[in-house]
Amino acid sequence: MKTKLLLLIPLITVLAACGGSDEDGSSSTGTTGTVSVMITDNLNLSYSEVWVNVQAITATNANSQVVDLYRNTAGQTHNLSQLANIGALIDAQTIAAGTYTSFDIVMDNQIQLVDLGGLTTSATFDQSGNPTYTLNVTGQLVVDANQVTSLVLDFDLKQFTYDAGTNTVNPVVVQTDPGTLNQTVATVNGQVQAVNSPTQFVVSPVSGGANLTVNLHATATVTNAATATVAADTTPLQVGIQVTLTGTYDATNLNITASAVEIATGGSVTINSEVEGFVTTFNGTTLTLDVKEASFMPGSNMLDIANTSNALFSHGSLALLTVGQEVEIKGNWDGTSFTAAIIEIEGAPSNAVGHSYLDDYAELEGTISAINGSLLTITVQEFEHVSGISNGDSVTIDASNSWYEDGNASCLRNGAVIEAKGGMSDATTMVAMIIDLEDSCNGESGDDDDDSDDS
């Protein structure tokens, strides 16, 4: 029996060329461009999670010359269902200018599907027994001198089929319009190349891609598990150290606005993995996570996290940790178990600076009724982890330093539904650390995470 996978995976590459190309597609001497490779996905109604591992992406020009856009034998693991209208950076590479007519995507032959009931199925793309699967897409991308252009490769999962008899997924890929993303995000492992200011540094990805400029967001933290310190600026960073960072990506300017930076090694502490999801159980030491994103194939939609009580909190605290919260955890995955080193309660105040709130952590969902600069008035529809609030109340949201999980401040409008996480400065005012747009932005649907379901 074959069933349709209602899922979309576009791949975006943005090439900024420094020189021209010949009409036959060959590159001119000394002309190069930078390609930013991202993956994205449309709303998936059949599966709560779809996990793939991308190991290489190549482009071929009209003269059959092949260039690497990304290559790493360990690959990058992504849950495609979390990328509705959001692009995830794979890599940024400098390549020869020219006309590229073919693109190969090399993936682990395993694809992991989690249905709406939580049942996990490990399928393959074919029955060859090969560890990898290569997908070829025919298209055309012309990289002109001093120009920036975009290529979107759409894994059109509305046309994907799953064959239960062979336990294989058959993909279909087409070229499509790049103007569908609300936001592009990045998780980068790399080495610090320069520290330019208290709020800016340069990182070289371990993939060998182009250097990226990193600007710290107003709510960002730089965390060092080895020294048990959390900073609000680049003071802990030095040239040559390894870091992992997450943030929003600007493909045109090759820079990232980072929400979090972790120093990956130091002393006896080593961080090799990260995982994000919603807390389903917590006994004071071990928590169980409903996994939504991870740097590895989790094998199941539920994952136990050990060493929680000894981990360093970059946002929030052990006392604030409770069921229903979204958390991001850095630590070590050995293939069967995950040990926490750094925990961030998403939306909790940063531990890098002092703060005083009536409620240190709260979640509010509501409809915007008024906008006055960075101050939003919402009518509360749902709330969690806060006292003295009722549905229908009017609450002021201070969004002056908010991090947007989907879209940006330009998406805010009267009538829009948002979820805000942060600290309550008084009974009717929240200082929002994170704002999640539940409604559409720029004509595209809002994100499809489970935040609203958990409120």
N, C-alpha and C positions, 0 to 999 in steps of 0.2 A: 504494500500500500504506500502511495506517495502522498505527502502533504506539503502544502506551500508554506515556506518560512516567510512571514510578512516582515521583512527587515531590509534595511538599506545601508550599504557601506560605501560611501564615496571616498575616494582618495584624492587629495588635493596636492598639487605641486605648483609652487610659485617660483618662476625663474627670473632673476634679474641679470641681464646680460651686460657685459662691458664692451662687447664688440659685435660685429655683424657676422652673417653667414652667407656662403655662396648659394646660388639658386638650386644647386643639386643637393643641398642639405649638408655639405661638408663645412667644417668650422674653419674660420680664418685664424692665422697664426696669432697667438697672444690674446685671443678673445675668449672670455669666460663669463659665466653667469652663476648665480647661486640659486639652488633649488631647495625649497622647503616642502618636505613631504609630510602630509597629514592624512589621517583617516577620520571618517565620520560615519554617521549612521542615522537612518530615519527611524521614526517611532515603530517599535516592535510590539505587536499585540499578541503574538503567539507564545513568546518565550520571555521570561523575566530576565534571563542572562544568556548571552551568547559569547563564548570565549574563544579567541583565536590568538595565535602567536606568529608575528611577522618577523621573518629572519633576513630578508633581502628584498630590495626593489631596484630594478635596473631599467634604463632607457636605451633604446636603439635608434640611431639616426638613419637617414635614407641611404647611407653608404654602409650599413650594417655594422657600424661602430657602436660598441656597447659601453655604457658608463654606469657606475654604481651611484645610486641615489641614497642607498642605505644598505649596510651589510653587517650582521652580527650573528654569530652562530647560536648565541643564547636567545636572541630575538627579543621582541617586546610583546608582552601579553596585554590584551585589551578586552574588556567586556563591552562589546559593541552596543548593547542595549542602553548604555549610559551616555552614548554620544549622539543623541537626537539633536540635529542641527548644530552640533558642537564638533569642531575639528580637533583631533589630537595629534600633536607634532610627533613624527617619527624621526626625522633628521633634517639637517640643512647641509647641503653639499655644494661645492664649487665645481662646475662642469664646463665643457667646451660649448660655446654658442653654436647653434645650428638648428636643424629641423629634426624632431624626434617623432617617429611614427609607430613605435611599438614599446610596450611597457610590460615587464615581467615582475610578478609579485610572488616571492617564495615564502611559503608558510609552513609551519609544522603541519603534518598531515592530519593531526587531531583537531577536531572542533568540538567544544563542550557546550551542550545545550541544557538549560534548566527551564522546565516548564512552569506554568503559573502555580502549580501545586508544590513546587520545590523539588520535583524528581529530576535528577541529573542523568543525562545521556552523553556518553563519550562516543562520538561518531568520527568518521574519517571522510576526506574528500574523494578518495578512491580506494580500491582494494589491491593496489600494487604491492603493498608492504613496505614501500619506501618511506623513510622518516619525514620527507618533505613533499610538498605539493606545489607545483608551479602553475600560476595562472597568467595567461597572456592576454593583453588587451591591445587592440589595434586602434590608433587614433592619430592625431596630428597636433604637434606643439612646435611653434616657430619661436625661437629665442632670438630676438633682434638686439642690435647694439643699444646699450643704455636703456633698455625697456624692461618692464616687469609684466609678465604674463602668467596665466593660471591654467592648470589642467586639472580637471576633476574626473577621476575614474570611479564610476558608481557600481559597486557590487549590488546589483538590483535584486535584493532578496525577496521582493515580491514575485520574482521569477525563479528563485531558488526552490529546489525540491529536496525533501528528505525521503529516502527509500528505506523503510523499516526492515525490509527483507535483507538488504545488503548492509544496512547501517551506514549509509553514505549520504553526503550532502553534495548536490550538484549545483555549482554557482554559475551565475550569469553576470557579466560585467559590461557596462556601456560607458561612453563618454557623455558627460552632462554639464550643466551650468554650475559654475563655482559660487554664484551669489546666493547660496542657501544657508550660510552659517551665521548664527547669532554670535559666536565666539570661537576662538581657537585657544586651546590649552596645551601646556607642556609639562612633562616631568623629565628632568634632565639629570643624568649622572655625569660628572665631569671634574676637571681640575681647574682651580682658580688660576687665571693668568695675570690678572691685575686687579688691584683694589683702587678704584678711582675716587671714591668719596664715601662718606658715612652711609649713603643710600645706593651706591652703585658699584658693581664689580663686573669682571669679564670672566666667562667660563669657557673652557674647551671641552666639548662632549667626548666621552670615552669612545664613542663610535668613530671618531676621527673627522667629524663634521666641522662646519665653519664655526668660528668663535661666536659666542652670543653675549650681548650686553644685558646684564641683569639689573633691574631697578627694583628696590624694595618698596612694596606697598606700605601705606601708612599703618596697617595692622600686622605687617609681617614680623616674623621672629627668625633669628639665627640661633639654632640650638646645638649644643655640644653635649652629647650623652656622657662622654668620657669625663668631662669636668663638671657635669650636672649644672650647666649654666644656660640661661636663656637671655639673649640680647635683642635689642630693637634696631640695631644698626650693624654695620660690617666690621665692627671692632674685632670680633674673634677670627676673622678671615685673614689668611696670609697666602701669598703666592705659592702654589705647589700643593696645597692641601686638596683632598677630595671632598666634594659636596654632592648632595642630592637636593634638587629644588623643584618646586611646583609653582605654576602661575599661568597667566594669560600670555599668548604669543602674538607678536606683531611680525608677520612674515615680510612685510615691505622693508622694515628697518632692522630685522634680525635681532630683536630684543624681547625680553621677557619681563613682565611685571610680576614679581614673585610674591606669593602669599606666605611661603615658608621655605627656609633653607636649613638643612641639617648637615653638620659636619659628619662625614660617613665613617671615619676611622679615628682612633686615638686611644692610647693606653690599651686596656684589655677589651674595650668596647668596639665591636664591628657591626655595621648595619649593612645587610645585603638585600633586604626586601621591604616592601610596604604593602599595606592592605587598608581598605576603607569600606565601611559599611555601617549597619545599624546594630546597636547592642540589643540582644534578645534576652540574655540572662547575665547576671553578675553576682558573684558570691563574696566579693571583697578581695579576691586574689585572681581568680580566673574568670574571664568573660567569654561569652559566645557571640560571634559576630555573624549577622546576615550579610555576606560579602557582596559588594557592588563593584568594587574595583580592586585590582591586585597586580603586582608585578610578576605573578606566577600563576599557573593553572591551579586553582584551589581544590579541584577534585570534587567539591561539594559546595552547595550554597551556604552551608553553615560551617564556621571555623572556630575552634577554641583557641584563645589567646592566653598564654601563660605569662607569669612574672608581672602582671598588671600592677600589683601593689608596690613593686620596686622600680617601676618605670619613671622616667622624667616626664613631667607634663609641661608642654610648651604653651598650651592654652587650657585653662580650667585646672581642675585638681581631682585627686582621687575622691575627695568628699563630694564633688559635684557629679561624679560618674554614676549614671543610672540607666535603666532600660529605656529604649526608645531613642536615645541620642545617636547622632551620626558622629563617628570618630574616625580619625586617620591615624594609623599606627605604623611606626618604623621599627624594624627589628630584624630577627633572623628566622628564616624558613629553611628547615633541613630536609624538606620533602614530605614530612609527615606531621610536623608540629611547628607552631609559630611562637617565638619568645619576644615579648615587647621590650623595646628600649626607650622609645619616645612616643608619647600619646598626645594627640591634639583633639580636644572636644570642639568640633566645628561650631563656631559662633560664640564660644566662651571667650572672655577677655584674655588678652595676652599676659603672660607672666613676666614679660620683659620690662614692664612699666607698672607703677603702682596705680591702683584704682579703688574706688569706693562706690559700691552699688547697693541699692536696697535689696535686689536679688541679683546674685552674681551671674546667673544664667537663666534665660527664659526663651521660649519660642512662641511667636505670635503669627497667626495667619489672618489676613483680612483684606478688605477692599479699600483702595486709596480714595479718599473723599476730598482731599485738598493737598496741594503741593506749594510750599513756600521755601524756595531755594532747596537746601538739603534737608529741610524738615517736612516729613510726610505725615498726614493724618490718615489713619486707617480705622475702619469699623471692624472690630474683632469678630472673626467667624470661628476660629479654633485657637486653643492655647495649651501650652505644656510647661511644666516646671516653673510656674509663677503663681503667686497668691494675690487675691484681691482683684482679679480680673474676671469679667463675665462676657459672654457672647453679646454683641451689640454695643459694647463700650467703645468710645473713641479714645484712641491712644496715639501719642506723637512718637514717630520714629525718627531719630537723629541719624541720617544716612551720610553725614559729612565724611566719614572714613570707612564706609562700608565696602566689603568685597562682594562682587556680584558673581554668583555661581553660574548664571546663564544670562547673557546679554550685558547691558550696562545701564548707566543712569539715564541715557536717552530713551530707554524703553519705558520709563515710568510715565504714567498718565492717570488721570482720574478714571476710576472704574476698574483699573487693573488690580488683579489679585496677587499679593506677594506673601512670602513667608520670610519673617525676619528673626534672626537669632542674635542675642547679645545680653547686655546687663540692663536691669531696670534701675535708672538713676533716681526715679521716684515712682509713685503709684501709677502715673499715667504717661511716663516717658521712658522709652527704650533707646539706649545707645547701641545701634545695630552694628555687629561685626560682619555679619553675612546677610545678604538679601538674595532670595531665590524668587525669580519671576515665574509664577505659576501660569500666567496668561501668555498670549502670543507676543512676540517682539518682531517688529519689522516684517509682519506678514507671515512669520514662521511660528510653529507651535512651540510652547514652553517646554522645559525639560521634562523627562519622563521618569525621574527618580521617584523614590517612595516616600519623600518627605511628608507630603500631604496625607498619605495613608497612615503615617506613624504619629501624626499629631492628634 
